[in-house]
Amino acid sequence: MLGGFRDRVSCAGLQEATFECAPRSVTTAKLEALREMGVTRISLGVQQLDDDVLRRSGRVHRVRDVMRAWTAARKAGFEVVNVDLIVGLPGETDASFASSLDRMIEMGPDSVTLYQLEIPHNTPLFRATRDGSESPGLAGWEVKRARLASGLSRLEAAGYTVRSAYAAVRDPGRHRFLYQDAQYRGANLIALGASGFSYLDGIHVQNRGRLEDYLDAVERSELPLHRGRALTAEERLVREFVLQLKLGGVEAGPLRTKYRIDPIRELAAPLSRFARDGWLRFDHDGVTLTREGLLRVDRLIPAFYLPEHRGARYS
């Protein structure tokens, strides 16, 4: 796949290439192939360093798989190795989360990503929780935020710098996440594969969902698209504004210049409300989230949506 991509697209100006790996599927041969193909950043979906939590969450890997994959990734010599952790998995406790994080800090990854567990509709965990057929021991949002706050503080004490609502890095000058920064500021994004979402010059498109339909279209040299929506200038402004909030703040000037709309005036009502709650500060130049605001940014974002976009189920 990577070879076919490089045959068709010049990678001469490539600044970053990230590849996500499930720990159990990592092999030295795969890592060497990725390194040779120009991948610079590896992300390991660790989730937790506790076998009981991993088992109860339905994960196929265990801690031994993580350590094997981690050692192999380090030996392969990637510029950045990131570790993903999820806060609030079934069976997690304050103690097990803290122990997992401490063990991860001892490993010393270049970047750590911490996500609070969300349960999309139509997943086994959602059905089990809704039907009451299982009691998975899920933490509420206040508990998850408290654990995340503790986790970010522990990372900072270990020398990491918090760079977004989800990530901390050892060296902000070297351990950047260029794809995320560019996407949050409106860069084009081309998705390959069934159901993938692309964003091209203000147009959202989604690929066909069934693999067979997707492949049939590709074989016919057709774009395998299912649906699309062209965003208005106001919608594009809101999109970039809420995404940049995830980075901890928004500069208003570039958005004013780009869309000829003042985001501070346009979004004054929710900004004022959240400022009173102590979750952000704002002025003519932009918005800065407090740490409490950063911990709950995904809960704040819907308030900035245009009225016709509120209340939609995302999955």
BALOBA-1460 file (C-alpha; in Angstrom, 3 decimals):
// residues 315
<rec num="1" residu="m" x="0.000" y="0.000" z="0.000"/>
<rec num="2" residu="l" x="2.729" y="2.458" z="0.963"/>
<rec num="3" residu="g" x="4.734" y="1.514" z="-2.102"/>
<rec num="4" residu="g" x="1.766" y="2.176" z="-4.368"/>
<rec num="5" residu="f" x="1.193" y="5.530" z="-2.695"/>
<rec num="6" residu="r" x="4.825" y="6.595" z="-3.120"/>
<rec num="7" residu="d" x="4.730" y="5.557" z="-6.788"/>
<rec num="8" residu="r" x="1.913" y="8.052" z="-7.376"/>
<rec num="9" residu="v" x="2.594" y="10.883" z="-4.932"/>
<rec num="10" residu="s" x="5.892" y="12.667" z="-4.413"/>
<rec num="11" residu="c" x="7.097" y="12.463" z="-0.832"/>
<rec num="12" residu="a" x="10.028" y="14.830" z="-1.405"/>
<rec num="13" residu="g" x="8.596" y="17.440" z="0.952"/>
<rec num="14" residu="l" x="7.328" y="14.986" z="3.543"/>
<rec num="15" residu="q" x="7.574" y="16.428" z="7.054"/>
<rec num="16" residu="e" x="5.839" y="13.705" z="9.038"/>
<rec num="17" residu="a" x="4.452" y="10.232" z="8.423"/>
<rec num="18" residu="t" x="2.589" y="8.565" z="11.287"/>
<rec num="19" residu="f" x="1.564" y="4.927" z="11.517"/>
<rec num="20" residu="e" x="-0.566" y="3.458" z="14.301"/>
<rec num="21" residu="c" x="0.161" y="-0.056" z="15.514"/>
<rec num="22" residu="a" x="-1.759" y="-2.522" z="17.642"/>
<rec num="23" residu="p" x="0.841" y="-3.965" z="20.045"/>
<rec num="24" residu="r" x="0.072" y="-7.602" z="19.325"/>
<rec num="25" residu="s" x="0.518" y="-7.194" z="15.566"/>
<rec num="26" residu="v" x="3.919" y="-5.496" z="15.760"/>
<rec num="27" residu="t" x="6.873" y="-7.368" z="14.300"/>
<rec num="28" residu="t" x="10.441" y="-6.303" z="13.688"/>
<rec num="29" residu="a" x="10.001" y="-6.922" z="9.958"/>
<rec num="30" residu="k" x="6.923" y="-4.647" z="9.773"/>
<rec num="31" residu="l" x="8.684" y="-1.880" z="11.688"/>
<rec num="32" residu="e" x="11.739" y="-2.095" z="9.456"/>
<rec num="33" residu="a" x="9.505" y="-1.891" z="6.372"/>
<rec num="34" residu="l" x="7.708" y="1.177" z="7.762"/>
<rec num="35" residu="r" x="11.015" y="2.849" z="8.593"/>
<rec num="36" residu="e" x="12.331" y="2.185" z="5.083"/>
<rec num="37" residu="m" x="9.148" y="3.631" z="3.581"/>
<rec num="38" residu="g" x="9.711" y="6.927" z="5.406"/>
<rec num="39" residu="v" x="7.437" y="6.615" z="8.441"/>
<rec num="40" residu="t" x="8.764" y="8.987" z="11.118"/>
<rec num="41" residu="r" x="6.243" y="8.607" z="13.936"/>
<rec num="42" residu="i" x="4.898" y="5.369" z="15.414"/>
<rec num="43" residu="s" x="1.874" y="5.327" z="17.713"/>
<rec num="44" residu="l" x="1.212" y="2.271" z="19.883"/>
<rec num="45" residu="g" x="-2.393" y="1.654" z="20.966"/>
<rec num="46" residu="v" x="-1.466" y="0.532" z="24.473"/>
<rec num="47" residu="q" x="-4.704" y="1.730" z="26.204"/>
<rec num="48" residu="q" x="-3.655" y="0.432" z="29.668"/>
<rec num="49" residu="l" x="-0.768" y="-1.417" z="31.292"/>
<rec num="50" residu="d" x="-3.023" y="-3.674" z="33.352"/>
<rec num="51" residu="d" x="-3.936" y="-7.135" z="32.070"/>
<rec num="52" residu="d" x="-7.236" y="-7.298" z="33.951"/>
<rec num="53" residu="v" x="-8.432" y="-3.972" z="32.532"/>
<rec num="54" residu="l" x="-7.335" y="-4.983" z="29.031"/>
<rec num="55" residu="r" x="-9.177" y="-8.296" z="29.330"/>
<rec num="56" residu="r" x="-12.400" y="-6.707" z="30.608"/>
<rec num="57" residu="s" x="-12.230" y="-4.144" z="27.802"/>
<rec num="58" residu="g" x="-12.094" y="-6.847" z="25.150"/>
<rec num="59" residu="r" x="-8.560" y="-5.967" z="24.026"/>
<rec num="60" residu="v" x="-6.616" y="-8.775" z="22.418"/>
<rec num="61" residu="h" x="-3.185" y="-7.652" z="23.633"/>
<rec num="62" residu="r" x="-1.652" y="-7.910" z="27.090"/>
<rec num="63" residu="v" x="1.126" y="-6.038" z="28.870"/>
<rec num="64" residu="r" x="3.762" y="-8.481" z="27.598"/>
<rec num="65" residu="d" x="2.714" y="-7.649" z="24.013"/>
<rec num="66" residu="v" x="3.066" y="-3.940" z="24.758"/>
<rec num="67" residu="m" x="6.576" y="-4.322" z="26.147"/>
<rec num="68" residu="r" x="7.679" y="-6.448" z="23.204"/>
<rec num="69" residu="a" x="6.258" y="-3.926" z="20.723"/>
<rec num="70" residu="w" x="7.740" y="-1.004" z="22.636"/>
<rec num="71" residu="t" x="11.225" y="-2.512" z="22.631"/>
<rec num="72" residu="a" x="11.007" y="-3.271" z="18.908"/>
<rec num="73" residu="a" x="9.774" y="0.250" z="18.058"/>
<rec num="74" residu="r" x="12.613" y="1.838" z="19.998"/>
<rec num="75" residu="k" x="15.205" y="-0.354" z="18.315"/>
<rec num="76" residu="a" x="13.790" y="0.520" z="14.882"/>
<rec num="77" residu="g" x="14.869" y="4.138" z="15.383"/>
<rec num="78" residu="f" x="11.738" y="6.176" z="14.667"/>
<rec num="79" residu="e" x="11.952" y="9.899" z="15.360"/>
<rec num="80" residu="v" x="8.891" y="9.790" z="17.638"/>
<rec num="81" residu="v" x="7.235" y="6.907" z="19.445"/>
<rec num="82" residu="n" x="3.824" y="7.779" z="20.902"/>
<rec num="83" residu="v" x="1.825" y="5.732" z="23.387"/>
<rec num="84" residu="d" x="-1.990" y="5.924" z="23.495"/>
<rec num="85" residu="l" x="-3.780" y="5.441" z="26.826"/>
<rec num="86" residu="i" x="-7.543" y="5.452" z="27.478"/>
<rec num="87" residu="v" x="-8.947" y="6.833" z="30.724"/>
<rec num="88" residu="g" x="-12.032" y="5.090" z="32.126"/>
<rec num="89" residu="l" x="-11.885" y="1.606" z="30.635"/>
<rec num="90" residu="p" x="-14.066" y="-1.087" z="32.261"/>
<rec num="91" residu="g" x="-12.566" y="-2.262" z="35.514"/>
<rec num="92" residu="e" x="-10.165" y="0.660" z="35.805"/>
<rec num="93" residu="t" x="-9.655" y="2.163" z="39.264"/>
<rec num="94" residu="d" x="-7.770" y="5.218" z="40.444"/>
<rec num="95" residu="a" x="-4.981" y="2.909" z="41.547"/>
<rec num="96" residu="s" x="-4.784" y="0.877" z="38.313"/>
<rec num="97" residu="f" x="-4.780" y="4.023" z="36.173"/>
<rec num="98" residu="a" x="-2.028" y="5.625" z="38.261"/>
<rec num="99" residu="s" x="0.024" y="2.430" z="38.191"/>
<rec num="100" residu="s" x="-0.323" y="2.155" z="34.396"/>
<rec num="101" residu="l" x="0.703" y="5.768" z="33.916"/>
<rec num="102" residu="d" x="3.696" y="5.464" z="36.249"/>
<rec num="103" residu="r" x="4.890" y="2.386" z="34.394"/>
<rec num="104" residu="m" x="4.453" y="4.179" z="31.094"/>
<rec num="105" residu="i" x="6.463" y="7.182" z="32.361"/>
<rec num="106" residu="e" x="9.272" y="4.793" z="33.262"/>
<rec num="107" residu="m" x="9.264" y="3.614" z="29.634"/>
<rec num="108" residu="g" x="9.917" y="7.205" z="28.553"/>
<rec num="109" residu="p" x="7.930" y="7.604" z="25.286"/>
<rec num="110" residu="d" x="8.434" y="10.790" z="23.295"/>
<rec num="111" residu="s" x="4.706" y="11.497" z="23.300"/>
<rec num="112" residu="v" x="1.753" y="10.332" z="25.388"/>
<rec num="113" residu="t" x="-1.861" y="10.584" z="24.282"/>
<rec num="114" residu="l" x="-4.621" y="10.306" z="26.896"/>
<rec num="115" residu="y" x="-8.225" y="9.880" z="25.763"/>
<rec num="116" residu="q" x="-11.307" y="9.724" z="27.965"/>
<rec num="117" residu="l" x="-13.423" y="6.697" z="27.100"/>
<rec num="118" residu="e" x="-16.492" y="7.376" z="24.992"/>
<rec num="119" residu="i" x="-18.936" y="4.607" z="24.070"/>
<rec num="120" residu="p" x="-20.335" y="4.973" z="20.536"/>
<rec num="121" residu="h" x="-23.812" y="3.637" z="19.869"/>
<rec num="122" residu="n" x="-24.144" y="0.169" z="18.340"/>
<rec num="123" residu="t" x="-21.063" y="-1.225" z="20.080"/>
<rec num="124" residu="p" x="-21.144" y="-4.278" z="22.375"/>
<rec num="125" residu="l" x="-20.174" y="-2.134" z="25.373"/>
<rec num="126" residu="f" x="-22.956" y="0.341" z="24.675"/>
<rec num="127" residu="r" x="-25.539" y="-2.432" z="24.386"/>
<rec num="128" residu="a" x="-24.330" y="-4.124" z="27.563"/>
<rec num="129" residu="t" x="-24.576" y="-0.852" z="29.475"/>
<rec num="130" residu="r" x="-27.958" y="0.107" z="28.010"/>
<rec num="131" residu="d" x="-29.566" y="-3.288" z="28.548"/>
<rec num="132" residu="g" x="-28.083" y="-3.833" z="31.997"/>
<rec num="133" residu="s" x="-26.926" y="-7.280" z="30.911"/>
<rec num="134" residu="e" x="-23.467" y="-6.490" z="32.249"/>
<rec num="135" residu="s" x="-22.042" y="-4.239" z="34.899"/>
<rec num="136" residu="p" x="-18.730" y="-3.220" z="33.346"/>
<rec num="137" residu="g" x="-17.758" y="-0.832" z="36.158"/>
<rec num="138" residu="l" x="-17.554" y="2.267" z="33.986"/>
<rec num="139" residu="a" x="-16.393" y="5.534" z="35.496"/>
<rec num="140" residu="g" x="-18.498" y="8.692" z="35.128"/>
<rec num="141" residu="w" x="-17.258" y="11.865" z="33.480"/>
<rec num="142" residu="e" x="-16.243" y="13.553" z="36.744"/>
<rec num="143" residu="v" x="-14.132" y="10.531" z="37.685"/>
<rec num="144" residu="k" x="-12.552" y="10.370" z="34.237"/>
<rec num="145" residu="r" x="-11.753" y="14.081" z="34.296"/>
<rec num="146" residu="a" x="-10.191" y="13.744" z="37.738"/>
<rec num="147" residu="r" x="-8.001" y="10.867" z="36.536"/>
<rec num="148" residu="l" x="-7.029" y="12.772" z="33.409"/>
<rec num="149" residu="a" x="-6.157" y="15.851" z="35.476"/>
<rec num="150" residu="s" x="-3.996" y="13.712" z="37.744"/>
<rec num="151" residu="g" x="-2.395" y="12.064" z="34.722"/>
<rec num="152" residu="l" x="-1.486" y="15.358" z="33.061"/>
<rec num="153" residu="s" x="-0.021" y="16.641" z="36.323"/>
<rec num="154" residu="r" x="2.070" y="13.475" z="36.726"/>
<rec num="155" residu="l" x="3.352" y="13.845" z="33.169"/>
<rec num="156" residu="e" x="4.287" y="17.480" z="33.772"/>
<rec num="157" residu="a" x="6.127" y="16.498" z="36.944"/>
<rec num="158" residu="a" x="8.049" y="13.960" z="34.856"/>
<rec num="159" residu="g" x="9.179" y="16.670" z="32.431"/>
<rec num="160" residu="y" x="6.482" y="16.458" z="29.760"/>
<rec num="161" residu="t" x="4.695" y="19.475" z="28.260"/>
<rec num="162" residu="v" x="0.926" y="19.370" z="27.727"/>
<rec num="163" residu="r" x="0.304" y="20.383" z="24.095"/>
<rec num="164" residu="s" x="-3.411" y="19.664" z="23.694"/>
<rec num="165" residu="a" x="-6.468" y="18.291" z="25.456"/>
<rec num="166" residu="y" x="-5.127" y="14.790" z="24.846"/>
<rec num="167" residu="a" x="-1.358" y="14.878" z="24.482"/>
<rec num="168" residu="a" x="1.880" y="15.610" z="26.309"/>
<rec num="169" residu="v" x="5.363" y="15.534" z="24.779"/>
<rec num="170" residu="r" x="8.886" y="15.364" z="26.133"/>
<rec num="171" residu="d" x="10.292" y="18.035" z="23.789"/>
<rec num="172" residu="p" x="7.772" y="20.449" z="22.190"/>
<rec num="173" residu="g" x="10.359" y="21.550" z="19.647"/>
<rec num="174" residu="r" x="10.999" y="18.034" z="18.332"/>
<rec num="175" residu="h" x="7.987" y="15.925" z="19.224"/>
<rec num="176" residu="r" x="5.345" y="17.686" z="17.201"/>
<rec num="177" residu="f" x="2.189" y="16.206" z="15.688"/>
<rec num="178" residu="l" x="2.086" y="18.062" z="12.387"/>
<rec num="179" residu="y" x="-0.875" y="16.175" z="10.940"/>
<rec num="180" residu="q" x="-3.091" y="17.182" z="13.860"/>
<rec num="181" residu="d" x="-1.942" y="20.791" z="13.883"/>
<rec num="182" residu="a" x="-2.529" y="21.133" z="10.144"/>
<rec num="183" residu="q" x="-5.920" y="19.394" z="10.197"/>
<rec num="184" residu="y" x="-7.160" y="21.596" z="13.030"/>
<rec num="185" residu="r" x="-6.257" y="24.675" z="10.977"/>
<rec num="186" residu="g" x="-8.189" y="23.625" z="7.882"/>
<rec num="187" residu="a" x="-5.669" y="21.610" z="5.862"/>
<rec num="188" residu="n" x="-6.947" y="19.211" z="3.227"/>
<rec num="189" residu="l" x="-7.302" y="15.595" z="4.264"/>
<rec num="190" residu="i" x="-7.628" y="12.704" z="1.806"/>
<rec num="191" residu="a" x="-8.996" y="9.433" z="3.205"/>
<rec num="192" residu="l" x="-8.268" y="6.037" z="1.689"/>
<rec num="193" residu="g" x="-10.477" y="3.045" z="2.479"/>
<rec num="194" residu="a" x="-14.110" y="2.203" z="3.084"/>
<rec num="195" residu="s" x="-16.133" y="4.815" z="5.038"/>
<rec num="196" residu="g" x="-13.152" y="7.194" z="5.225"/>
<rec num="197" residu="f" x="-13.877" y="10.925" z="5.586"/>
<rec num="198" residu="s" x="-12.012" y="13.505" z="3.492"/>
<rec num="199" residu="y" x="-11.942" y="17.296" z="3.759"/>
<rec num="200" residu="l" x="-11.030" y="19.135" z="0.550"/>
<rec num="201" residu="d" x="-11.176" y="22.923" z="0.273"/>
<rec num="202" residu="g" x="-14.230" y="23.203" z="2.484"/>
<rec num="203" residu="i" x="-16.033" y="20.105" z="1.257"/>
<rec num="204" residu="h" x="-16.617" y="17.076" z="3.495"/>
<rec num="205" residu="v" x="-16.949" y="13.768" z="1.635"/>
<rec num="206" residu="q" x="-17.273" y="10.198" z="2.848"/>
<rec num="207" residu="n" x="-16.215" y="7.084" z="0.962"/>
<rec num="208" residu="r" x="-18.577" y="4.187" z="0.347"/>
<rec num="209" residu="g" x="-19.122" y="2.100" z="3.452"/>
<rec num="210" residu="r" x="-19.131" y="-1.455" z="2.068"/>
<rec num="211" residu="l" x="-15.680" y="-2.689" z="1.161"/>
<rec num="212" residu="e" x="-17.018" y="-4.438" z="-1.926"/>
<rec num="213" residu="d" x="-18.624" y="-1.232" z="-3.231"/>
<rec num="214" residu="y" x="-15.477" y="0.746" z="-2.496"/>
<rec num="215" residu="l" x="-13.246" y="-1.738" z="-4.353"/>
<rec num="216" residu="d" x="-15.650" y="-1.977" z="-7.291"/>
<rec num="217" residu="a" x="-15.513" y="1.787" z="-7.788"/>
<rec num="218" residu="v" x="-11.716" y="1.842" z="-7.571"/>
<rec num="219" residu="e" x="-11.464" y="-0.977" z="-10.112"/>
<rec num="220" residu="r" x="-13.591" y="1.138" z="-12.484"/>
<rec num="221" residu="s" x="-11.284" y="4.148" z="-11.871"/>
<rec num="222" residu="e" x="-14.176" y="6.012" z="-10.238"/>
<rec num="223" residu="l" x="-14.044" y="8.028" z="-7.049"/>
<rec num="224" residu="p" x="-15.543" y="5.700" z="-4.403"/>
<rec num="225" residu="l" x="-17.646" y="8.442" z="-2.798"/>
<rec num="226" residu="h" x="-20.875" y="7.942" z="-0.873"/>
<rec num="227" residu="r" x="-21.907" y="11.451" z="0.171"/>
<rec num="228" residu="g" x="-20.600" y="14.987" z="0.507"/>
<rec num="229" residu="r" x="-21.384" y="18.434" z="1.902"/>
<rec num="230" residu="a" x="-19.970" y="21.813" z="0.922"/>
<rec num="231" residu="l" x="-19.523" y="23.963" z="4.030"/>
<rec num="232" residu="t" x="-20.396" y="27.651" z="4.160"/>
<rec num="233" residu="a" x="-17.787" y="30.145" z="5.328"/>
<rec num="234" residu="e" x="-19.525" y="30.306" z="8.720"/>
<rec num="235" residu="e" x="-19.483" y="26.503" z="9.034"/>
<rec num="236" residu="r" x="-15.793" y="26.372" z="8.125"/>
<rec num="237" residu="l" x="-15.006" y="29.027" z="10.722"/>
<rec num="238" residu="v" x="-16.844" y="27.092" z="13.437"/>
<rec num="239" residu="r" x="-15.154" y="23.846" z="12.362"/>
<rec num="240" residu="e" x="-11.661" y="25.288" z="12.691"/>
<rec num="241" residu="f" x="-12.533" y="27.175" z="15.877"/>
<rec num="242" residu="v" x="-13.751" y="24.103" z="17.774"/>
<rec num="243" residu="l" x="-10.880" y="21.938" z="16.537"/>
<rec num="244" residu="q" x="-8.314" y="24.499" z="17.661"/>
<rec num="245" residu="l" x="-9.951" y="24.635" z="21.069"/>
<rec num="246" residu="k" x="-8.615" y="21.078" z="21.498"/>
<rec num="247" residu="l" x="-5.109" y="22.579" z="21.302"/>
<rec num="248" residu="g" x="-5.896" y="24.765" z="24.300"/>
<rec num="249" residu="g" x="-6.621" y="28.021" z="22.536"/>
<rec num="250" residu="v" x="-7.584" y="29.862" z="19.368"/>
<rec num="251" residu="e" x="-5.981" y="32.884" z="17.723"/>
<rec num="252" residu="a" x="-8.802" y="35.010" z="16.373"/>
<rec num="253" residu="g" x="-6.764" y="37.048" z="13.869"/>
<rec num="254" residu="p" x="-6.066" y="34.288" z="11.307"/>
<rec num="255" residu="l" x="-9.728" y="33.247" z="11.317"/>
<rec num="256" residu="r" x="-10.888" y="36.840" z="10.800"/>
<rec num="257" residu="t" x="-8.514" y="37.222" z="7.875"/>
<rec num="258" residu="k" x="-9.419" y="33.869" z="6.339"/>
<rec num="259" residu="y" x="-13.220" y="34.076" z="6.603"/>
<rec num="260" residu="r" x="-13.917" y="37.786" z="7.141"/>
<rec num="261" residu="i" x="-15.976" y="36.820" z="10.183"/>
<rec num="262" residu="d" x="-15.064" y="37.784" z="13.757"/>
<rec num="263" residu="p" x="-15.176" y="34.521" z="15.766"/>
<rec num="264" residu="i" x="-15.192" y="36.365" z="19.088"/>
<rec num="265" residu="r" x="-18.288" y="38.337" z="18.157"/>
<rec num="266" residu="e" x="-19.928" y="35.407" z="16.346"/>
<rec num="267" residu="l" x="-19.494" y="33.053" z="19.330"/>
<rec num="268" residu="a" x="-19.806" y="35.604" z="22.136"/>
<rec num="269" residu="a" x="-22.688" y="33.888" z="23.974"/>
<rec num="270" residu="p" x="-21.025" y="30.513" z="24.706"/>
<rec num="271" residu="l" x="-17.652" y="32.198" z="25.246"/>
<rec num="272" residu="s" x="-19.135" y="34.480" z="27.906"/>
<rec num="273" residu="r" x="-20.935" y="31.596" z="29.603"/>
<rec num="274" residu="f" x="-17.840" y="29.395" z="29.767"/>
<rec num="275" residu="a" x="-15.697" y="32.322" z="30.937"/>
<rec num="276" residu="r" x="-18.062" y="32.796" z="33.869"/>
<rec num="277" residu="d" x="-17.737" y="29.086" z="34.657"/>
<rec num="278" residu="g" x="-13.937" y="29.458" z="34.761"/>
<rec num="279" residu="w" x="-13.298" y="27.190" z="31.776"/>
<rec num="280" residu="l" x="-11.730" y="29.760" z="29.437"/>
<rec num="281" residu="r" x="-10.546" y="33.354" z="29.017"/>
<rec num="282" residu="f" x="-11.079" y="35.421" z="25.900"/>
<rec num="283" residu="d" x="-10.519" y="38.863" z="24.426"/>
<rec num="284" residu="h" x="-10.302" y="40.424" z="20.973"/>
<rec num="285" residu="d" x="-7.123" y="38.452" z="20.191"/>
<rec num="286" residu="g" x="-8.433" y="34.988" z="20.962"/>
<rec num="287" residu="v" x="-9.393" y="32.297" z="23.452"/>
<rec num="288" residu="t" x="-7.361" y="30.380" z="26.032"/>
<rec num="289" residu="l" x="-8.774" y="27.386" z="27.880"/>
<rec num="290" residu="t" x="-8.028" y="26.907" z="31.562"/>
<rec num="291" residu="r" x="-6.913" y="23.464" z="32.655"/>
<rec num="292" residu="e" x="-10.466" y="22.724" z="33.838"/>
<rec num="293" residu="g" x="-11.741" y="23.776" z="30.430"/>
<rec num="294" residu="l" x="-9.161" y="21.666" z="28.634"/>
<rec num="295" residu="l" x="-10.239" y="18.589" z="30.595"/>
<rec num="296" residu="r" x="-13.836" y="18.968" z="29.367"/>
<rec num="297" residu="v" x="-13.269" y="20.541" z="25.943"/>
<rec num="298" residu="d" x="-15.217" y="17.824" z="24.107"/>
<rec num="299" residu="r" x="-18.236" y="18.586" z="26.298"/>
<rec num="300" residu="l" x="-17.928" y="22.335" z="25.583"/>
<rec num="301" residu="i" x="-17.564" y="22.133" z="21.808"/>
<rec num="302" residu="p" x="-21.255" y="21.461" z="20.895"/>
<rec num="303" residu="a" x="-22.233" y="24.824" z="22.392"/>
<rec num="304" residu="f" x="-20.350" y="26.524" z="19.540"/>
<rec num="305" residu="y" x="-22.160" y="24.623" z="16.790"/>
<rec num="306" residu="l" x="-24.633" y="26.444" z="14.600"/>
<rec num="307" residu="p" x="-28.245" y="25.841" z="15.768"/>
<rec num="308" residu="e" x="-29.029" y="23.421" z="12.934"/>
<rec num="309" residu="h" x="-26.100" y="21.187" z="13.910"/>
<rec num="310" residu="r" x="-26.861" y="20.783" z="17.600"/>
<rec num="311" residu="g" x="-28.276" y="17.629" z="19.066"/>
<rec num="312" residu="a" x="-27.100" y="15.316" z="16.281"/>
<rec num="313" residu="r" x="-25.950" y="11.823" z="17.271"/>
<rec num="314" residu="y" x="-22.400" y="11.417" z="16.088"/>
<rec num="315" residu="s" x="-22.408" y="7.611" z="15.923"/>
